[in-house]
Amino acid sequence: MVPSSRERPVLLEPAGRGLLGVTLRFAQDIRNEADYFSEIPEMKLPSEMMKLAQHIIVATLYSRVGVALPERNQKKR
């Protein structure tokens, strides 16, 4: 497969009514995670911001699988 200008191996697998493609990488193309994350500073975020971020992530995951978010106001059983 050629997604941009370089040919890359791709793994295709069935996913519902479509296909899911995962780009495969060669060992020499994989870099250490420290190369990516070492320059990101440590941050202490306000709890409201963390709750909002968690809500956005959960909502995105639920929307991708086509399931409605559970209502927060519902009583837990």
Stockholm file with secondary structure:
# STOCKHOLM 1.0

chainA/1-77         MVPSSRERPVLLEPAGRGLLGVTLRFAQDIRNEADYFSEIPEMKLPSEMMKLAQHIIVATLYSRVGVALPERNQKKR
#=GR chainA/1-77 SS CCSSSSCCCEEEEEETTEEEEEECCCGGGCCCHHHHHTTSCCCCCCHHHHHHHHHHHHHHHHHHHTCCCCCTTSCCC
#=GC SS_cons        CCSSSSCCCEEEEEETTEEEEEECCCGGGCCCHHHHHTTSCCCCCCHHHHHHHHHHHHHHHHHHHTCCCCCTTSCCC
//
